[in-house]
Amino acid sequence: MRDAPALSILGGATFLASFAHDHPGDALLTHIRNAHSEAYYLAALSDPAQTLLIGETPMGAPVGYALITPPDLPIATDDRYDVELKRIYLLGGWQGGGQGDRLMALVEAEARARNAQRLLLAVYPQNDRARRFYARHGFTEIGELTFMVGDVPFRDLIYARML
């Protein structure tokens, strides 16, 4: 539970860094206050159906994280065999060099430990770097959804990978 404050800061910082270039400021800040609050992460850490993986420097500074949840996407899913990678982020200085690959390997190991057969996620279509990363890891597009940032709708793509 002691990780909730760090996750809130890291989650807000990575979301802001990833989307400030094309998301309206007020909507972006509203989203961060709600979806990256300490209360949000405290609830996720308290929920046995969710797993948070945190990447830290050798001195303990959080630089990345992944959140695995039961699927909550507008496609046919089966909670027995599907898991959703709800979030995976690294601060910019830790992108490249294999840190994301190591974090994804931990995600895949956790999904397999849950006996999942399929890993799902949603990605912003304009996030080319993330889409290349997911393609490298075997994900393919299977649908789309509307993702709300504050009161502004955005189109996201749904990706899947068999495990």
C-alpha positions as CSV (number, residue, x, y, z in Angstrom):
1,M,0.0,0.0,0.0
2,R,3.0,2.3,0.5
3,D,3.4,2.3,-3.3
4,A,0.1,4.2,-4.0
5,P,1.7,7.7,-3.7
6,A,4.6,6.8,-5.9
7,L,2.3,5.2,-8.5
8,S,0.1,8.3,-8.5
9,I,3.0,10.6,-9.3
10,L,4.5,8.2,-11.8
11,G,1.1,7.5,-13.5
12,G,0.3,11.2,-13.8
13,A,3.8,12.1,-15.0
14,T,3.9,9.4,-17.7
15,F,0.4,10.1,-18.9
16,L,1.1,13.8,-19.2
17,A,4.4,13.2,-21.0
18,S,2.7,10.8,-23.4
19,F,-0.3,12.8,-24.3
20,A,0.2,16.5,-23.6
21,H,1.1,17.1,-27.2
22,D,-2.4,16.5,-28.5
23,H,-4.9,16.3,-25.6
24,P,-6.6,19.5,-24.3
25,G,-5.0,20.7,-21.0
26,D,-8.1,20.8,-18.8
27,A,-9.3,17.4,-19.9
28,L,-5.9,15.9,-19.5
29,L,-5.5,17.3,-16.0
30,T,-9.0,16.2,-15.0
31,H,-8.2,12.7,-16.2
32,I,-4.9,12.6,-14.3
33,R,-6.5,13.8,-11.1
34,N,-9.1,11.0,-11.3
35,A,-7.5,8.0,-13.1
36,H,-4.1,8.5,-11.4
37,S,-5.1,9.5,-7.9
38,E,-3.6,7.8,-4.9
39,A,-7.1,6.4,-4.1
40,Y,-7.2,4.8,-7.6
41,Y,-3.8,3.0,-7.0
42,L,-4.6,2.1,-3.5
43,A,-7.8,0.4,-4.7
44,A,-5.8,-1.4,-7.4
45,L,-3.1,-2.5,-4.9
46,S,-5.9,-3.8,-2.6
47,D,-7.7,-5.8,-5.3
48,P,-6.4,-9.4,-5.6
49,A,-7.7,-9.5,-9.2
50,Q,-5.3,-6.7,-10.2
51,T,-1.5,-6.8,-10.3
52,L,0.8,-3.8,-10.3
53,L,4.4,-4.3,-11.4
54,I,6.8,-1.3,-10.6
55,G,10.1,-0.7,-12.1
56,E,12.6,1.2,-10.0
57,T,16.1,2.4,-10.1
58,P,18.7,0.8,-7.9
59,M,18.1,3.6,-5.4
60,G,14.3,3.0,-5.4
61,A,13.0,5.7,-7.6
62,P,10.0,4.6,-9.6
63,V,10.5,4.9,-13.4
64,G,7.9,2.6,-14.9
65,Y,4.9,0.3,-14.1
66,A,2.4,-2.0,-15.5
67,L,-1.2,-2.7,-14.4
68,I,-2.8,-6.1,-15.2
69,T,-6.6,-6.4,-14.6
70,P,-9.5,-8.6,-15.6
71,P,-10.7,-7.5,-19.1
72,D,-12.9,-4.5,-19.3
73,L,-13.1,-3.9,-23.0
74,P,-16.1,-3.7,-25.4
75,I,-15.3,-7.0,-27.1
76,A,-16.1,-10.6,-26.2
77,T,-13.9,-11.7,-23.4
78,D,-13.6,-14.6,-21.0
79,D,-12.4,-13.8,-17.5
80,R,-11.0,-17.4,-17.2
81,Y,-8.6,-17.0,-20.2
82,D,-8.2,-13.2,-20.9
83,V,-6.3,-10.6,-19.0
84,E,-6.0,-6.9,-19.8
85,L,-2.8,-4.9,-19.7
86,K,-4.5,-1.8,-18.5
87,R,-1.4,0.3,-18.3
88,I,2.3,0.1,-19.1
89,Y,4.4,3.2,-18.9
90,L,8.1,4.1,-18.6
91,L,9.5,7.6,-18.0
92,G,11.1,8.8,-21.2
93,G,14.7,8.5,-19.9
94,W,14.1,4.7,-19.4
95,Q,12.5,4.0,-22.8
96,G,14.7,2.1,-25.2
97,G,17.6,-0.1,-24.0
98,G,15.3,-3.0,-23.2
99,Q,13.5,-1.7,-20.1
100,G,10.1,-2.0,-21.7
101,D,10.9,-5.5,-23.0
102,R,11.8,-6.5,-19.4
103,L,8.6,-5.0,-18.1
104,M,6.6,-6.8,-20.8
105,A,8.3,-10.1,-19.9
106,L,7.1,-9.6,-16.3
107,V,3.6,-8.9,-17.6
108,E,3.6,-12.0,-19.7
109,A,4.8,-14.1,-16.8
110,E,2.1,-12.8,-14.6
111,A,-0.6,-13.4,-17.3
112,R,0.6,-17.0,-17.7
113,A,0.6,-17.5,-13.9
114,R,-3.0,-16.5,-14.0
115,N,-3.5,-19.3,-16.7
116,A,-4.4,-16.6,-19.2
117,Q,-4.4,-17.6,-22.9
118,R,-4.8,-14.1,-24.3
119,L,-3.4,-10.7,-23.3
120,L,-5.5,-7.6,-24.3
121,L,-4.7,-3.9,-24.2
122,A,-5.9,-0.6,-25.7
123,V,-3.6,1.9,-27.4
124,Y,-4.0,5.4,-28.8
125,P,-3.6,5.1,-32.6
126,Q,-1.4,8.2,-32.7
127,N,1.1,6.7,-30.2
128,D,3.3,5.2,-32.9
129,R,6.1,4.2,-30.5
130,A,3.8,2.2,-28.4
131,R,2.2,0.6,-31.4
132,R,5.6,-0.5,-32.7
133,F,6.5,-1.8,-29.2
134,Y,3.3,-3.9,-29.1
135,A,3.8,-5.2,-32.7
136,R,7.3,-6.3,-31.7
137,H,5.7,-8.3,-28.9
138,G,3.2,-10.0,-31.1
139,F,0.1,-7.9,-30.6
140,T,-2.4,-7.4,-33.4
141,E,-5.4,-5.1,-33.7
142,I,-8.8,-6.7,-33.0
143,G,-11.1,-3.8,-32.4
144,E,-11.5,-0.2,-31.1
145,L,-13.1,1.7,-28.3
146,T,-13.8,5.2,-27.1
147,F,-11.5,6.3,-24.3
148,M,-12.5,9.4,-22.3
149,V,-9.9,11.9,-21.2
150,G,-11.9,14.1,-18.9
151,D,-14.9,15.0,-21.0
152,V,-13.1,14.5,-24.4
153,P,-13.5,11.3,-26.3
154,F,-10.6,9.7,-28.1
155,R,-10.5,6.6,-30.3
156,D,-8.3,3.7,-29.0
157,L,-7.4,0.5,-30.7
158,I,-7.8,-2.9,-29.0
159,Y,-4.9,-5.2,-29.4
160,A,-4.5,-8.9,-28.5
161,R,-1.8,-11.4,-28.2
162,M,-2.1,-15.1,-27.6
163,L,0.1,-16.5,-24.9
